[in-house]
Amino acid sequence: MARNKARFSSRCLTPAQQSYFLTRTFPGFSVFTARNRLRCTGVLRPTPISDAYTVQLEYDPPARPRVCVLRPELRLAEGKTKLPHVFAEGDLCLHLRGEWRPDQKISEFIIPWISFWLYFYEVWLETGEWLGGGHEPNGAK
């Protein structure tokens, strides 16, 4: 029990609390919690004319939530050799270090950031230019 208390500060939201807020805000998402971990899957459409993207989020506090796009498969813009703002393991790079904390609701921060990422991805597909700001993970160009 002491180990769990050390792992979560009193201000950090637990996976069960995050699950509650996710299901209230995004009732179409499938949310599962077990052993202080959260996994959710849902469909996001960044604009009315956008594709529908099935995304999966995994959260094992206090680490950052990890997000990947399950469907459709992400494509490369013409002339590009890699996706922008994606970690080596394929997770989306949604924010700079320190912009999200475990005391913040995933439903209010991470899910909207996923939609923003998807919007800028669609612009990048058409233009070849990432307009979403930030920087590449691990300093990659």
MODELLER restraints for C-alpha pairs under 7 A, 6 or more apart:
rsr = mdl.restraints
at = mdl.atoms
rsr.add(forms.Gaussian(group=physical.xy_distance, feature=features.Distance(at['CA:11:A'], at['CA:103:A']), mean=5.48, stdev=0.5))
rsr.add(forms.Gaussian(group=physical.xy_distance, feature=features.Distance(at['CA:12:A'], at['CA:102:A']), mean=5.03, stdev=0.5))
rsr.add(forms.Gaussian(group=physical.xy_distance, feature=features.Distance(at['CA:12:A'], at['CA:103:A']), mean=4.04, stdev=0.5))
rsr.add(forms.Gaussian(group=physical.xy_distance, feature=features.Distance(at['CA:13:A'], at['CA:102:A']), mean=6.12, stdev=0.5))
rsr.add(forms.Gaussian(group=physical.xy_distance, feature=features.Distance(at['CA:13:A'], at['CA:103:A']), mean=5.18, stdev=0.5))
rsr.add(forms.Gaussian(group=physical.xy_distance, feature=features.Distance(at['CA:15:A'], at['CA:33:A']), mean=6.48, stdev=0.5))
rsr.add(forms.Gaussian(group=physical.xy_distance, feature=features.Distance(at['CA:15:A'], at['CA:36:A']), mean=5.80, stdev=0.5))
rsr.add(forms.Gaussian(group=physical.xy_distance, feature=features.Distance(at['CA:15:A'], at['CA:37:A']), mean=5.77, stdev=0.5))
rsr.add(forms.Gaussian(group=physical.xy_distance, feature=features.Distance(at['CA:15:A'], at['CA:38:A']), mean=5.36, stdev=0.5))
rsr.add(forms.Gaussian(group=physical.xy_distance, feature=features.Distance(at['CA:16:A'], at['CA:33:A']), mean=6.42, stdev=0.5))
rsr.add(forms.Gaussian(group=physical.xy_distance, feature=features.Distance(at['CA:18:A'], at['CA:105:A']), mean=6.28, stdev=0.5))
rsr.add(forms.Gaussian(group=physical.xy_distance, feature=features.Distance(at['CA:18:A'], at['CA:106:A']), mean=6.48, stdev=0.5))
rsr.add(forms.Gaussian(group=physical.xy_distance, feature=features.Distance(at['CA:19:A'], at['CA:31:A']), mean=6.31, stdev=0.5))
rsr.add(forms.Gaussian(group=physical.xy_distance, feature=features.Distance(at['CA:21:A'], at['CA:107:A']), mean=6.32, stdev=0.5))
rsr.add(forms.Gaussian(group=physical.xy_distance, feature=features.Distance(at['CA:22:A'], at['CA:107:A']), mean=5.18, stdev=0.5))
rsr.add(forms.Gaussian(group=physical.xy_distance, feature=features.Distance(at['CA:23:A'], at['CA:29:A']), mean=6.70, stdev=0.5))
rsr.add(forms.Gaussian(group=physical.xy_distance, feature=features.Distance(at['CA:25:A'], at['CA:107:A']), mean=6.58, stdev=0.5))
rsr.add(forms.Gaussian(group=physical.xy_distance, feature=features.Distance(at['CA:28:A'], at['CA:42:A']), mean=6.57, stdev=0.5))
rsr.add(forms.Gaussian(group=physical.xy_distance, feature=features.Distance(at['CA:29:A'], at['CA:40:A']), mean=6.50, stdev=0.5))
rsr.add(forms.Gaussian(group=physical.xy_distance, feature=features.Distance(at['CA:29:A'], at['CA:41:A']), mean=5.57, stdev=0.5))
rsr.add(forms.Gaussian(group=physical.xy_distance, feature=features.Distance(at['CA:29:A'], at['CA:42:A']), mean=4.31, stdev=0.5))
rsr.add(forms.Gaussian(group=physical.xy_distance, feature=features.Distance(at['CA:30:A'], at['CA:40:A']), mean=5.35, stdev=0.5))
rsr.add(forms.Gaussian(group=physical.xy_distance, feature=features.Distance(at['CA:30:A'], at['CA:41:A']), mean=5.21, stdev=0.5))
rsr.add(forms.Gaussian(group=physical.xy_distance, feature=features.Distance(at['CA:30:A'], at['CA:42:A']), mean=6.27, stdev=0.5))
rsr.add(forms.Gaussian(group=physical.xy_distance, feature=features.Distance(at['CA:31:A'], at['CA:39:A']), mean=5.90, stdev=0.5))
rsr.add(forms.Gaussian(group=physical.xy_distance, feature=features.Distance(at['CA:31:A'], at['CA:40:A']), mean=4.25, stdev=0.5))
rsr.add(forms.Gaussian(group=physical.xy_distance, feature=features.Distance(at['CA:31:A'], at['CA:41:A']), mean=6.66, stdev=0.5))
rsr.add(forms.Gaussian(group=physical.xy_distance, feature=features.Distance(at['CA:32:A'], at['CA:38:A']), mean=5.80, stdev=0.5))
rsr.add(forms.Gaussian(group=physical.xy_distance, feature=features.Distance(at['CA:32:A'], at['CA:39:A']), mean=5.29, stdev=0.5))
rsr.add(forms.Gaussian(group=physical.xy_distance, feature=features.Distance(at['CA:32:A'], at['CA:40:A']), mean=6.13, stdev=0.5))
rsr.add(forms.Gaussian(group=physical.xy_distance, feature=features.Distance(at['CA:33:A'], at['CA:39:A']), mean=6.36, stdev=0.5))
rsr.add(forms.Gaussian(group=physical.xy_distance, feature=features.Distance(at['CA:36:A'], at['CA:60:A']), mean=6.78, stdev=0.5))
rsr.add(forms.Gaussian(group=physical.xy_distance, feature=features.Distance(at['CA:37:A'], at['CA:59:A']), mean=5.76, stdev=0.5))
rsr.add(forms.Gaussian(group=physical.xy_distance, feature=features.Distance(at['CA:37:A'], at['CA:60:A']), mean=4.80, stdev=0.5))
rsr.add(forms.Gaussian(group=physical.xy_distance, feature=features.Distance(at['CA:38:A'], at['CA:58:A']), mean=5.72, stdev=0.5))
rsr.add(forms.Gaussian(group=physical.xy_distance, feature=features.Distance(at['CA:38:A'], at['CA:59:A']), mean=5.01, stdev=0.5))
rsr.add(forms.Gaussian(group=physical.xy_distance, feature=features.Distance(at['CA:38:A'], at['CA:60:A']), mean=6.59, stdev=0.5))
rsr.add(forms.Gaussian(group=physical.xy_distance, feature=features.Distance(at['CA:39:A'], at['CA:57:A']), mean=5.62, stdev=0.5))
rsr.add(forms.Gaussian(group=physical.xy_distance, feature=features.Distance(at['CA:39:A'], at['CA:58:A']), mean=4.48, stdev=0.5))
rsr.add(forms.Gaussian(group=physical.xy_distance, feature=features.Distance(at['CA:39:A'], at['CA:59:A']), mean=6.35, stdev=0.5))
rsr.add(forms.Gaussian(group=physical.xy_distance, feature=features.Distance(at['CA:40:A'], at['CA:56:A']), mean=5.70, stdev=0.5))
rsr.add(forms.Gaussian(group=physical.xy_distance, feature=features.Distance(at['CA:40:A'], at['CA:57:A']), mean=5.29, stdev=0.5))
rsr.add(forms.Gaussian(group=physical.xy_distance, feature=features.Distance(at['CA:40:A'], at['CA:58:A']), mean=6.66, stdev=0.5))
rsr.add(forms.Gaussian(group=physical.xy_distance, feature=features.Distance(at['CA:41:A'], at['CA:54:A']), mean=6.93, stdev=0.5))
rsr.add(forms.Gaussian(group=physical.xy_distance, feature=features.Distance(at['CA:41:A'], at['CA:55:A']), mean=5.62, stdev=0.5))
rsr.add(forms.Gaussian(group=physical.xy_distance, feature=features.Distance(at['CA:41:A'], at['CA:56:A']), mean=4.39, stdev=0.5))
rsr.add(forms.Gaussian(group=physical.xy_distance, feature=features.Distance(at['CA:41:A'], at['CA:57:A']), mean=6.40, stdev=0.5))
rsr.add(forms.Gaussian(group=physical.xy_distance, feature=features.Distance(at['CA:42:A'], at['CA:54:A']), mean=5.51, stdev=0.5))
rsr.add(forms.Gaussian(group=physical.xy_distance, feature=features.Distance(at['CA:42:A'], at['CA:55:A']), mean=5.60, stdev=0.5))
rsr.add(forms.Gaussian(group=physical.xy_distance, feature=features.Distance(at['CA:42:A'], at['CA:56:A']), mean=6.71, stdev=0.5))
rsr.add(forms.Gaussian(group=physical.xy_distance, feature=features.Distance(at['CA:43:A'], at['CA:52:A']), mean=6.27, stdev=0.5))
rsr.add(forms.Gaussian(group=physical.xy_distance, feature=features.Distance(at['CA:43:A'], at['CA:53:A']), mean=5.33, stdev=0.5))
rsr.add(forms.Gaussian(group=physical.xy_distance, feature=features.Distance(at['CA:43:A'], at['CA:54:A']), mean=4.36, stdev=0.5))
rsr.add(forms.Gaussian(group=physical.xy_distance, feature=features.Distance(at['CA:43:A'], at['CA:55:A']), mean=6.18, stdev=0.5))
rsr.add(forms.Gaussian(group=physical.xy_distance, feature=features.Distance(at['CA:44:A'], at['CA:52:A']), mean=5.73, stdev=0.5))
rsr.add(forms.Gaussian(group=physical.xy_distance, feature=features.Distance(at['CA:44:A'], at['CA:53:A']), mean=5.25, stdev=0.5))
rsr.add(forms.Gaussian(group=physical.xy_distance, feature=features.Distance(at['CA:44:A'], at['CA:54:A']), mean=6.48, stdev=0.5))
rsr.add(forms.Gaussian(group=physical.xy_distance, feature=features.Distance(at['CA:44:A'], at['CA:115:A']), mean=6.61, stdev=0.5))
rsr.add(forms.Gaussian(group=physical.xy_distance, feature=features.Distance(at['CA:45:A'], at['CA:51:A']), mean=6.09, stdev=0.5))
rsr.add(forms.Gaussian(group=physical.xy_distance, feature=features.Distance(at['CA:45:A'], at['CA:52:A']), mean=4.70, stdev=0.5))
rsr.add(forms.Gaussian(group=physical.xy_distance, feature=features.Distance(at['CA:45:A'], at['CA:53:A']), mean=6.24, stdev=0.5))
rsr.add(forms.Gaussian(group=physical.xy_distance, feature=features.Distance(at['CA:46:A'], at['CA:115:A']), mean=5.00, stdev=0.5))
rsr.add(forms.Gaussian(group=physical.xy_distance, feature=features.Distance(at['CA:46:A'], at['CA:116:A']), mean=6.83, stdev=0.5))
rsr.add(forms.Gaussian(group=physical.xy_distance, feature=features.Distance(at['CA:46:A'], at['CA:118:A']), mean=6.37, stdev=0.5))
rsr.add(forms.Gaussian(group=physical.xy_distance, feature=features.Distance(at['CA:46:A'], at['CA:119:A']), mean=5.53, stdev=0.5))
rsr.add(forms.Gaussian(group=physical.xy_distance, feature=features.Distance(at['CA:53:A'], at['CA:69:A']), mean=6.76, stdev=0.5))
rsr.add(forms.Gaussian(group=physical.xy_distance, feature=features.Distance(at['CA:53:A'], at['CA:71:A']), mean=5.65, stdev=0.5))
rsr.add(forms.Gaussian(group=physical.xy_distance, feature=features.Distance(at['CA:53:A'], at['CA:72:A']), mean=6.21, stdev=0.5))
rsr.add(forms.Gaussian(group=physical.xy_distance, feature=features.Distance(at['CA:54:A'], at['CA:69:A']), mean=5.98, stdev=0.5))
rsr.add(forms.Gaussian(group=physical.xy_distance, feature=features.Distance(at['CA:54:A'], at['CA:70:A']), mean=5.45, stdev=0.5))
rsr.add(forms.Gaussian(group=physical.xy_distance, feature=features.Distance(at['CA:54:A'], at['CA:71:A']), mean=5.07, stdev=0.5))
rsr.add(forms.Gaussian(group=physical.xy_distance, feature=features.Distance(at['CA:55:A'], at['CA:67:A']), mean=6.96, stdev=0.5))
rsr.add(forms.Gaussian(group=physical.xy_distance, feature=features.Distance(at['CA:55:A'], at['CA:68:A']), mean=5.76, stdev=0.5))
rsr.add(forms.Gaussian(group=physical.xy_distance, feature=features.Distance(at['CA:55:A'], at['CA:69:A']), mean=4.42, stdev=0.5))
rsr.add(forms.Gaussian(group=physical.xy_distance, feature=features.Distance(at['CA:55:A'], at['CA:70:A']), mean=5.48, stdev=0.5))
rsr.add(forms.Gaussian(group=physical.xy_distance, feature=features.Distance(at['CA:56:A'], at['CA:67:A']), mean=5.66, stdev=0.5))
rsr.add(forms.Gaussian(group=physical.xy_distance, feature=features.Distance(at['CA:56:A'], at['CA:68:A']), mean=5.49, stdev=0.5))
rsr.add(forms.Gaussian(group=physical.xy_distance, feature=features.Distance(at['CA:56:A'], at['CA:69:A']), mean=6.35, stdev=0.5))
rsr.add(forms.Gaussian(group=physical.xy_distance, feature=features.Distance(at['CA:56:A'], at['CA:70:A']), mean=6.74, stdev=0.5))
rsr.add(forms.Gaussian(group=physical.xy_distance, feature=features.Distance(at['CA:57:A'], at['CA:65:A']), mean=6.47, stdev=0.5))
rsr.add(forms.Gaussian(group=physical.xy_distance, feature=features.Distance(at['CA:57:A'], at['CA:66:A']), mean=5.56, stdev=0.5))
rsr.add(forms.Gaussian(group=physical.xy_distance, feature=features.Distance(at['CA:57:A'], at['CA:67:A']), mean=4.45, stdev=0.5))
rsr.add(forms.Gaussian(group=physical.xy_distance, feature=features.Distance(at['CA:57:A'], at['CA:68:A']), mean=6.70, stdev=0.5))
rsr.add(forms.Gaussian(group=physical.xy_distance, feature=features.Distance(at['CA:58:A'], at['CA:65:A']), mean=5.65, stdev=0.5))
rsr.add(forms.Gaussian(group=physical.xy_distance, feature=features.Distance(at['CA:58:A'], at['CA:66:A']), mean=5.18, stdev=0.5))
rsr.add(forms.Gaussian(group=physical.xy_distance, feature=features.Distance(at['CA:58:A'], at['CA:67:A']), mean=6.50, stdev=0.5))
rsr.add(forms.Gaussian(group=physical.xy_distance, feature=features.Distance(at['CA:59:A'], at['CA:65:A']), mean=4.50, stdev=0.5))
rsr.add(forms.Gaussian(group=physical.xy_distance, feature=features.Distance(at['CA:59:A'], at['CA:66:A']), mean=6.35, stdev=0.5))
rsr.add(forms.Gaussian(group=physical.xy_distance, feature=features.Distance(at['CA:61:A'], at['CA:102:A']), mean=6.94, stdev=0.5))
rsr.add(forms.Gaussian(group=physical.xy_distance, feature=features.Distance(at['CA:62:A'], at['CA:102:A']), mean=6.17, stdev=0.5))
rsr.add(forms.Gaussian(group=physical.xy_distance, feature=features.Distance(at['CA:66:A'], at['CA:91:A']), mean=5.95, stdev=0.5))
rsr.add(forms.Gaussian(group=physical.xy_distance, feature=features.Distance(at['CA:67:A'], at['CA:91:A']), mean=5.20, stdev=0.5))
rsr.add(forms.Gaussian(group=physical.xy_distance, feature=features.Distance(at['CA:67:A'], at['CA:92:A']), mean=5.63, stdev=0.5))
rsr.add(forms.Gaussian(group=physical.xy_distance, feature=features.Distance(at['CA:68:A'], at['CA:90:A']), mean=6.64, stdev=0.5))
rsr.add(forms.Gaussian(group=physical.xy_distance, feature=features.Distance(at['CA:68:A'], at['CA:91:A']), mean=4.94, stdev=0.5))
rsr.add(forms.Gaussian(group=physical.xy_distance, feature=features.Distance(at['CA:68:A'], at['CA:92:A']), mean=5.94, stdev=0.5))
rsr.add(forms.Gaussian(group=physical.xy_distance, feature=features.Distance(at['CA:76:A'], at['CA:82:A']), mean=6.49, stdev=0.5))
rsr.add(forms.Gaussian(group=physical.xy_distance, feature=features.Distance(at['CA:76:A'], at['CA:83:A']), mean=6.14, stdev=0.5))
rsr.add(forms.Gaussian(group=physical.xy_distance, feature=features.Distance(at['CA:76:A'], at['CA:125:A']), mean=6.69, stdev=0.5))
rsr.add(forms.Gaussian(group=physical.xy_distance, feature=features.Distance(at['CA:77:A'], at['CA:124:A']), mean=6.57, stdev=0.5))
rsr.add(forms.Gaussian(group=physical.xy_distance, feature=features.Distance(at['CA:77:A'], at['CA:125:A']), mean=4.39, stdev=0.5))
rsr.add(forms.Gaussian(group=physical.xy_distance, feature=features.Distance(at['CA:77:A'], at['CA:126:A']), mean=6.82, stdev=0.5))
rsr.add(forms.Gaussian(group=physical.xy_distance, feature=features.Distance(at['CA:77:A'], at['CA:128:A']), mean=5.53, stdev=0.5))
rsr.add(forms.Gaussian(group=physical.xy_distance, feature=features.Distance(at['CA:78:A'], at['CA:128:A']), mean=6.78, stdev=0.5))
rsr.add(forms.Gaussian(group=physical.xy_distance, feature=features.Distance(at['CA:84:A'], at['CA:136:A']), mean=6.93, stdev=0.5))
rsr.add(forms.Gaussian(group=physical.xy_distance, feature=features.Distance(at['CA:85:A'], at['CA:92:A']), mean=6.34, stdev=0.5))
rsr.add(forms.Gaussian(group=physical.xy_distance, feature=features.Distance(at['CA:85:A'], at['CA:93:A']), mean=4.99, stdev=0.5))
rsr.add(forms.Gaussian(group=physical.xy_distance, feature=features.Distance(at['CA:85:A'], at['CA:136:A']), mean=5.13, stdev=0.5))
rsr.add(forms.Gaussian(group=physical.xy_distance, feature=features.Distance(at['CA:85:A'], at['CA:137:A']), mean=6.36, stdev=0.5))
rsr.add(forms.Gaussian(group=physical.xy_distance, feature=features.Distance(at['CA:86:A'], at['CA:92:A']), mean=4.56, stdev=0.5))
rsr.add(forms.Gaussian(group=physical.xy_distance, feature=features.Distance(at['CA:86:A'], at['CA:93:A']), mean=5.06, stdev=0.5))
rsr.add(forms.Gaussian(group=physical.xy_distance, feature=features.Distance(at['CA:86:A'], at['CA:137:A']), mean=6.88, stdev=0.5))
rsr.add(forms.Gaussian(group=physical.xy_distance, feature=features.Distance(at['CA:87:A'], at['CA:93:A']), mean=6.21, stdev=0.5))
rsr.add(forms.Gaussian(group=physical.xy_distance, feature=features.Distance(at['CA:87:A'], at['CA:137:A']), mean=5.92, stdev=0.5))
rsr.add(forms.Gaussian(group=physical.xy_distance, feature=features.Distance(at['CA:93:A'], at['CA:137:A']), mean=6.76, stdev=0.5))
rsr.add(forms.Gaussian(group=physical.xy_distance, feature=features.Distance(at['CA:94:A'], at['CA:113:A']), mean=6.05, stdev=0.5))
rsr.add(forms.Gaussian(group=physical.xy_distance, feature=features.Distance(at['CA:94:A'], at['CA:114:A']), mean=6.65, stdev=0.5))
rsr.add(forms.Gaussian(group=physical.xy_distance, feature=features.Distance(at['CA:94:A'], at['CA:117:A']), mean=6.69, stdev=0.5))
rsr.add(forms.Gaussian(group=physical.xy_distance, feature=features.Distance(at['CA:96:A'], at['CA:134:A']), mean=6.89, stdev=0.5))
rsr.add(forms.Gaussian(group=physical.xy_distance, feature=features.Distance(at['CA:120:A'], at['CA:130:A']), mean=6.53, stdev=0.5))
rsr.add(forms.Gaussian(group=physical.xy_distance, feature=features.Distance(at['CA:120:A'], at['CA:131:A']), mean=6.25, stdev=0.5))
rsr.add(forms.Gaussian(group=physical.xy_distance, feature=features.Distance(at['CA:120:A'], at['CA:132:A']), mean=5.63, stdev=0.5))
rsr.add(forms.Gaussian(group=physical.xy_distance, feature=features.Distance(at['CA:124:A'], at['CA:130:A']), mean=5.19, stdev=0.5))
